[in-house]
Amino acid sequence: MSARPNTATRIRTLTAVGATRAFRITVVPGKNDFYGLVLEETYGETGNALAAHVVTSTPAQTSRITDAVFAAARGSGHSPSVLAFTRKAPIRIHEVDGVRLALILLTTQPLTKHARVRAIVAGVNAMSVEETYYWYSKCIGTESSRARKALRALLADD
């Protein structure tokens, strides 16, 4: 018999990834001092870190949830003034604040009624961290359109 070790008994050594997960907001200038946003999920600290697009919002959509965008910036240690119309560099947002903002952007995008938008923003802000991660995973997964619709119905059903 051979003295070779069985492949099932070999121990693999995995190295931890040193990159931290976060989000970044890129301001997209619009007309008359209004701006849209691009929200990306990032891994790493540098400008060329691995990034995955989450959602893009128009200036009209962004203007309806400005308070949530400012809250995400403040929660990540930035002044709301970093969200200037002329901003070129992306703004790094902590993971928890980015997940909340992503949920708000994803679920309010197709809405036109301001009362429903406000109800969704308030509902997402009232969620625990675990709930936001659960809904975020659902809202960007394979059944994302159904999950977004369900979350809208849960938080702002008229």
Residue pairs with C-beta under 8 A, 6 or more apart in sequence:
17 43
19 43
19 44
19 45
19 49
19 50
20 43
20 44
20 45
20 95
21 41
21 42
21 43
21 95
22 41
22 42
22 43
22 92
22 93
22 94
22 95
22 98
23 39
23 40
23 41
23 42
23 54
23 92
23 93
23 94
23 95
23 97
23 98
23 99
23 101
23 102
24 39
24 40
24 42
24 51
24 90
24 91
24 92
24 93
25 37
25 38
25 39
25 69
25 72
25 73
25 83
25 90
25 91
25 93
25 101
26 37
26 38
26 40
26 90
26 91
27 35
27 36
27 37
27 83
27 84
27 85
27 87
27 91
28 35
28 36
28 37
28 38
28 56
28 59
29 35
29 85
29 86
30 36
30 58
30 59
31 59
33 85
34 59
34 60
34 62
34 63
34 85
35 59
35 62
35 83
35 85
36 56
36 57
36 58
36 59
36 61
36 62
37 56
37 57
37 62
37 69
37 105
38 53
38 55
38 56
39 54
39 55
39 56
39 57
39 98
39 101
39 102
39 105
40 51
40 52
40 53
40 54
40 90
41 51
41 52
41 54
41 98
41 102
42 49
42 50
42 51
42 52
42 92
43 49
43 50
43 51
44 50
47 90
54 102
54 105
54 106
54 140
55 102
55 105
55 106
55 109
57 65
57 105
57 109
61 105
61 108
61 109
62 69
64 108
64 114
64 117
65 104
65 105
65 108
65 117
65 121
67 121
68 100
68 101
68 104
68 121
68 124
68 125
69 83
69 101
70 80
70 83
71 97
71 100
71 125
72 93
72 97
72 98
72 100
72 101
73 79
73 80
73 82
73 83
73 91
73 93
74 80
75 93
75 94
75 96
75 97
76 91
76 92
76 93
76 94
76 97
77 94
78 91
82 91
83 91
93 101
96 129
96 132
99 132
99 133
99 136
100 124
100 125
100 127
100 132
102 136
102 139
102 140
103 124
103 132
103 135
103 136
103 139
103 151
104 120
104 121
104 124
106 139
106 140
106 144
106 148
107 120
107 124
107 139
107 148
107 151
107 152
107 155
108 116
108 117
108 120
108 121
111 117
111 120
111 152
111 156
113 158
115 156
115 158
116 152
116 156
116 158
117 156
119 155
119 156
120 151
120 152
120 155
120 156
122 155
123 154
123 155
123 156
124 132
124 155
127 135
135 147
135 151
138 144
138 147
138 150
138 151
139 147
139 148
139 151
141 147
